[in-house]
Amino acid sequence: MKKVLAIIVILVLTFSVAPKTQASSKIFTDVPKNHPNYTAIMYLLENKVIEPSARFGLNDKVTREEVAIMVAKATGLNGKKTKTKFKDVPANRYSSGYINSAVKAKIINGYPDGTFKPTQKVTRGHMAAFIANAFKLTKEKDIRFKDVSKGSTAYNAVRKLAFENITSGYPDGTFRPNETLTRSHIAAFVARAMDPAFRPAPPVMVTRGIHFGMDPAQVMSVESKSPAILLSNLREGNKRLLIYRTTKYNFYTDLIYYFENNKLQFITYDFMGGEDYYHTSDEMFAMYTELNEHAQREFGIDPYSDTDYETTFNSGWEKTGYVVILTVNDDNVSTTANLVYLPNSMIK
């Protein structure tokens, strides 16, 4: 595994692609460019969904009035001031036109007492319903959040947002529908609804129901349902290794999950099981041939091969979102035989 790890060390993360925006330095001075929702906020500004000001208020709790205005603007509804049916939204209120249009479009409703409650804070569950209605989402993802029970008011709306990959919930399997929403969060959700480029790419399952970006607890949860045996759980700074004993291609193998900052970075099957043995070229070639035949049945004919038939035997496959490398090598001291899964972001 030493040579594979040496290769990994020199790989660097590439930049991510996101819609480009520009903004005056005097606008939203409280939104740093490295904020995760900076691009979404500037996108809404450029598309006149939000108005320019010196302060955005990232952590301010968003109100029903603010959400009504944003989704109305995002969907091109009329915002001209007008009379409404709500006793707490007079015609001269700046939001009256947007609220009236949003209600007519069945995006948002009032209350039985004839009020709209424009300054009431919005929850994540309410937000899901507003966006699902505004963008006329119909398809639902078969997903279950621990805190969104079937029959709850947010149930269908949350599943609709999940289908469109506008939301995925939290890593602990919750959606937190009763949590109030910040302006930062609503900006991200509206931008994702308007432009799919803002939606996070859905995870690609790599092997054994595992995808890159999982945290150690998630990987351990998946592996707890398999016959694999946990051998080691190692930590050093922000790095962590989970090592399991399992089988792959009729070999006993060490399955290694490597994490940085609690996110899965790459996966390795070590067919030598950490043992330091020297093998002749013929033995290495026989091992490589057997492993490569199994790998080709799993991944297809290998489009990449780098073999000197003496000490280096490598094959590679490009898959959606990741690459797979089979490597059998010898450094005149010991043989390494690994099947490595790497996300595209680690490949230049």
N, C-alpha and C positions, 0 to 999 in steps of 0.2 A: 504493500500500500504506500510505501515511502515515495515512489516516483509519482504516483497519482497525486498525493498530497503536495508534492513539490510543484506540480502543474497548477493545482488549485491556488496555491499561494500567490502566483503571479497574475492570476485572473482578476480583473476589476469589474465593478458594476458599471454598466453603461447608463447613459442618461435615458429618462423616460420621455415619451412623446406626449405632449399636452397642447391644447389650443393656445396660441400665442396671443397675449394681450399687452396693452400699454396703458399707463395711467399717469396723470400728473402727480408730481411728488407732493403736492399740497392736498391731495384727495386721499381720504382714508389713511391718515398717517399712523393709525394704530394697527394697521394690517401689514406686517412685515412680508417681504417677498418670499421668505422661506416658510411662511405659514402654509399648512397643507391645503387650505381652501382659498388661498390668494388668487389663483387663476380663475376659479369659479366666481369669486366676488367681482373681479375685474370684467369677466365675461358678462355678468348681469348688468354691470355699469355701462358697458359699451352697447348693450342691447336695450338700454333704458328701462330695465326692470327695476332697478334701484336708482335713487337720485344721488348725485355727488355731494359730498360734504367733507369737512375736515376729519370727522370721526365716523367710523362704521359701527363700532360697538360689538366686537366679536362675541363676547360672552353675555351680552344683554339678552334677556328673555324676550322672545318674539311674541307679538299679540295677534289676535284674530284679525284685527284691522290690517296690520302689516302683511300678514299672509294673504288676505283677500286682495290687497293691492298688487302684491308680487305675482300671484298666479293669474290675476286678471291681465296684467301687463304682459306676462309671459305668453299668454294665449291670445293676445290681441283684442281684448274686450274693451268696450267703451268706458272711459273713465270720467266723462263729463258730469259735473255735479248735478244731482237730480233728487227728487223726492223719493224716499224709501218707505217701506211699510213698517220700519222699526222706530219706536219712539225715542231711542237713544242714538239714532243716526239722522239728524236733521239734514235738509237739503243743502244747507250752507257748509256742512262739514266737508273737509277736503277729500275724504275717502268715500263720500256718499255714492258717487257714480260707479266706482269700482266695486263697492259692496253690492250695490243694486244689480250690476251686471253679473257678478259672481253668483248671486242668489238665483237670478233668472236662468243662468247656465247650469244650475243644480250642482255647483261646485261646493257650496257651503250653505248652511241653513241658519235660521235664527232660533229663538227659544219660544216655547209656548206662551210665555208672558208678554210676547210682542217686542222683546228686546233682541239686540244683536250681541251686546256685550263686546264692543270693539276693543276694549283694553284688557280683556281677559287673556291670560297666557295660554299658549298653544302647546299641547302635548305631542309626543311623537306619534301616538295613535291618531290624533286629529289630523296631523300633517299627512299621514299616509292616505287618509280618506280624501283630503283636499286635493292632493296631487293625482290620485287615481281618478277622481272625478274630472279634474281640470284637463287632463291629457287623455281622457277617455280610454283608460287601460281596461282590458277585459280578461286577458289570460292570466291564470294564477299558477304559481309554482307550488308543487307538492312539497311544502316545507313546513316544519313544525317548530315554533319557538316555545320554550318552556312557559313563558308568561303571557302567551296570546292563545287563549283557549278557543276551541271551535264554538261559534255562536256569539263570541264577543264582538263588540261594535267595530273593532279594528281588524278582525280576523281576515276578511276577504281583501280589504285594501292593502294590508301588509303583504299578503301573498301575491297581489298584483305587482307591487313595487319590487318584490323579490324576483318575480319572473322576468322583469325588464332589467334586472341587475342595478336598480336604483338604490337598493339597500340589501344588505346581507345580515344585518343584526350584529350582535356582539359575539366575541369569541367563546363566551360561556354559554352560547345557545339561547340567549334572551334577546328580545327586541326592546324592552323597557317602554311599553306604550304609554305609561302614565308619567314618564319623565318629561319635564318641560323642555322646550326647544330653544336653543340659542340662535341668534342671527347668523352666526357662522354656519351652523348645521343646516338651517333652512336654505341658505345660499347654495350649499353643496347639493341638497336634494333637488332644488329647482333647476340648477344648472344641469344636473344629470338627466332630469326629465326633458329638458329642452334639447340637449345635445348629447347623444350617446358617447361622444369622445370623452366625456367626463366620467363615464361609468367605469368602475374598476373591472378589469378583465376577470371573467369567472375563473376559478382555479381549475387547473388541468390535473386530473389524477394521473400520477406517474407510475406507481407500483403499489400493490397491496392496499389500495384505497387511500393512499397518502398523496398529498400535494405540497409543493414548496410553499413556504410561508406559515405552515402549521407550527404551533408551539409544542414544546415537549409533552405537555399534558395531553394534547390532542393525539399526538403520535402514540403515546403509551396507551391511550384509550382504545385506539384502533388495534394495536398489537395485543392488547389483553384478550381480544377475541380470537386470536390466532394461536397455533401451537408453539410459536417462537418463544424462546427462553431469554429473559433479560439477563445479560452477563455483567454489564457495567453501566453505570450512570455517572459520568465524569463531568466535573465543572472546573473551569479555569477562567476567571474574569468574566467576560461577556460571552465566552464560548462554552459549548456543552456537547458531549457525545453520548448517545444512547447506542449500546452495542448488544445485539441479539444473536443467539445461535438459532439458525434455521436451515432449511435446505433450498437449493436453487439449482436447476438443471442436473438433478441427481447427485449433487455435491453437498456435503455439509459445509456451511459457510457462515462467516460472521457478517451480519447485516448492520451497517454503521450509519446512523443518522447524525449529521453534523449541523449544529445550530450556532448562530450568532445573534445576540440580542433577542433571544427566545424565538427566533424565526428559523425554520428549516432551510438550510442553504444548499446542501447536496446529499445524495444517498450513495452508498457504496456497498456492494456485495464483495467481501474479501474471501475468495475461494481457498486461500492458503490458511485461513483461520488464524492469522497472526504468527504462524510458524515460520521460522527462518531455515529453509532448506534450499540446497543448490540442486538444480535439475539440468540435465544435459539438453542440448538443442533438440534432439529427437523427442525427449520426454516433454519438453515445452511445446513443441509443435503438435504432439499428440493431444496434450491438454487443450491448447488453443483451438485445434480443429474440432474437438468435441464440444467445447463451450460455444464456439462460433456457430456450429450447426444448430444448437439449441436457440441461440440468440436470433439467428435468421428465421427460425420458425416463429419466434415471438415478434420480431420487428421488421422482418422482410430481408431481402438481399441487401447486404451492407454496401452502401454507396461509397464508403471510404475505407481504404485498407492501406496500412503502412507496415510492411513486414520484411525483415531481412533474412528470415528463416534460420537465424542463429540465436540472437538474444532479444529480438524485438518482434512482437506480434501484436498488432493493433487493428481494430475495426471500429467503425463509427456509424451511427444512425441519427438522422435528423427527424425529430418528431414535433408535433405541434406544441410549441412553448418550451421544449427542452431537447437536449441531445443525450444519446447513450453511447458510452465508450467502453469497449471491451479491450483490456490490455493485459498481455502476458509478457513479462520482461524479466531479465536477469542481469544483475550487476556484478557477476562473478563471485558473489558471496551468498546471495539468496534469491529466490524466485518470488515475484509478485504476480498475482492473477486477480484482477478486479473487473467488476462491471459497475460503471459509474454513471449516475444520472445527474446532469447539470442543467439548471435553468438557462434559457437563452441569454438572460441578463448577465451571466458570468462569462459569456463567450464574446470575444471581440469580433 
